[in-house]
Amino acid sequence: MTESVDFGYQKVDATEKTARVGRVFASVAPSYDLMNDLMSAGLHRLWKNYAVRVCGARPGCRALDVACGTGDMCARLARAVGGSGRVIGTDINAAMLERGRDRLMDEGWFDRVQCVRADAEALPFAAHSFDVVTIAFGLRNVTYKEQALRSMRRVLRPGGCLTILEFSRPVSEGLRGLYDAYSFRVLPALGELVAGDRDSYRYLVESIRRHPDQRALAAMMEVAGFARVAWNNLSGGIVAVHRGWHL
């Protein structure tokens, strides 16, 4: 019998989830950047800036951004590693990766950023290839998160840091109520208005609620072999930045 996994609030066969998530992101790719700005009132830019600031990227580093989407984190990492560094962005979704590659080329990062189509659960790089690994708003869409965490640890050099930027659990009850109302009433309607796709944005909201909270994700990272795992809440815990080291 095939294992069932979460697809938002639905249960689907594990073999189906990747294809379903792929269809979601193929649908939202053309309006993805605009919707990010609208949904977060631009805050996603500040969250990503913070994640890159604390991830340990320095001039000359080799950095990997997993589930790179349209290239936001890759561009930020490219600035951090400088001309002597190197950034690789991976994504399993061809539509998102194509938009990311085009955007990075248009912005002039072609000399230090390479885009590779790859599955987060089986990264096609040698062990200890990168000083820094990041994943922003992508882990919750992975079918087997534990496997992806192990894969990311494998490609990190000893002493390297994994930084995960992801939606999480607001710390106060009052904020959780407001956040739920906004998420379930406003975001799908906004998705329909701007992207013509209510269902995909409802899935994205549901996937946030199914994602492990701060403490549970930290425990998963420790099981995957990361040390000194810690997190910082942003915007009252709507978003959290987790870091763990390969020691």
N, C-alpha and C positions, 0 to 999 in steps of 0.2 A: 504494500500500500504506500502511495506517495505521501510524504509529509505535508501537512498543512501549515501555512505561514500567514502572517498578517499582510493584507493589502488594504491599508486604511483600516476601517472597521470590519472589512470582509475577511473571511478565511479562504485562501486559494491554495491550490497545489503549488509546492515549492518550484516546480518546473515552469509554472505559468507566471510567477511574479516578475521575473526579469523582463519578459515580453510585455507585460502590462505596464510596468514602470516605463519601459521604453516608449510605449505609445503615448503615455502622459507627457513625457519630455519632448517627444517629437511634435506634439500638439502645441505645447507652450513655448517652444524655442523662439519663434519669431517675436514674441512679446515679453520674453523672460526678463530682460533688463528693465524695461519700462514698468512691468508689474512689480518687480522688486522695489523700485523707488516708490511706487504708489502704495504698496501694501505696508511698507515699513516707514513711510514718510521720510525716506532717505537714510534712516538709521543703519541699514545694512552696510553702508559705506564706512560708518564709524566702527561698527562691530568688526569688519574685515581689517580695517586699519589697526585696531587693537590686537587682533589675532596675529598679524604679521609682526607687530612691534614686540610681542612676547615670545614668538616662536623660535627665536635664536638665529634667524637668518642674518648673515654678516657678509661683507664683501669677500668674494672668492668661494662662497659656499655652493654646494650642489643641493638644490631643493626640488622636492617632488610635491606637486599639488594633485591630490586624488579627487576624482569627480569634479574636474575643473570647470565644467559647464562653459560659460561664455567668457572665461578668462580673467575675471576680476582679481582673483587671488594671484594668478600667474603674473599679472602686470605689477602688482604690489611686491611680490617676491623678486621680480626682476630688478626693481629699483633697489631693493635691499641687498641683493648679492652683487650688484654692480657689473661692470664689463668683464671682470675676471671670473664671475660666477656663471652658473648654468641652472636653468629651471626647466623641468619637464612637467607638463600637465597631461593627465590622463582622464578619459571619460569613456564609459561603455556605450554612450548614446552618440550615434554618428551625427545627428542633426545639431546637437548641442556642441559637439567638438568642432564641427565645421564653422559654426558661428564664432566660437572662441578663437579658432585659428585665424579666421578672417579679421577679427577685431584686433588681435595681437599684432598681426602684420600691418594693419592700418595705423596702429599706434606706434609702430617702429620697433617692436620687440623681437623681430624675427632673428636677430643675431644672437640672442641669449635665451630664447624660449622655444622649446620643441613640444608639439602636441602628438600624443600617442593614444590610439584607441586601445583600451585595456579594461579588464574587469578588476575591481578593487579586491576581490577575493583571491585573485591569482595574478599579482603584478609581475610583468615579464622582465624583471630586472635582477641582476646579480645581487647576492647578499651583500649588505654593508655598502650600498652604492650611494647613499644620500646622507648629508649632514642634518637635513631638516625634512620632515614630511608634514603636510597639512591636508586637511579635508574640511571643507566649509559647506554646511547644509547639504551634505551628501550621504552621510553614514546611515541616516534613517531610511534611505531608499534601498539599501543593500539587503539582499535576502538573508545572508548569514553574516551578521555583524562580527561575531567572534572570529570567523575565518578571515575577514577583511583586516581586523586588528592584528592578527598574527602575520598576515602578509605584509602589512605596513611595517611591523617591527622587524621582519626579516630583512627588508631592504635598507633599514636604518643602520648606520655605522654605530659601534659602541660609543656611548656618550651623546648620541643624537637624540633629538626631541621630536615626538609626534604632538601636533596641536590640532585639536578637534573643535571647530566652531559649529554649534548646532543649537536649534531651538530646544528649550528645556522646560522646566516647571517653575512658574512664578512662585516667589517665596511667600507671598501674602494671600490670604483668602480673598480679600477685596480685589486685588489685582487679577487673580485667577478668574473671578466672575466677569470682570470687564473684558478680559482677554478672550474668554470663551464666547461672549456675546459678539465681540468684534470678529473673531475667527469664523464662527459658523453663520453669522448673518451677513456680514459685510464682504468678507473676502470672496466667497463663491459668486456673489452678485457682481463684484468688481471684475472677477475673472470672466464672467459672461459678457459684461459690458465692454471690456477692453480687448479680451482675447477670444471672445465668442466661445468660451469653454468653461462652463460652471463645474462640470463633473471633475475635471482634472484638478481644479483648485480646491474642491471639496476633499478630494483624495489627499492633497498636500496638507490640508489642515488636519485630517484624520491621522496621517502618518506622523505628525508631530505628537499627537496624543498617545500614539502607540510606542513612541521612542522612549528608551529608558531615561529616567530622571537623572539628576546630577550624581547622586550617590550610586545608583545602579550602574551607570556608565563607567564611573570610576572603578567599580568592582570588576566589570568586564575587562577593562584595560589591564588591571592587575593580574587577572587570570591569564590574559594573553601574554604576560611576561614583562609588562612595563613597570618601572619603579618610580618612586617619588611622585605618584599620581596626585594631582590636585586640580581644582577648578576655581574659576572666578565667574560670578554671576554678573551679567550685564542687563541693564534695563529691568531690574527687579527679578531676574531669573527667567525672563522670557527667552533669553539666550544665555548660554554658558560656554566658556572656553575651558576645555580640559587639556592638560598637558601631562605627558608621561615620557620617561627616558628609557632608552635601551642601555642598560648598564651591564 
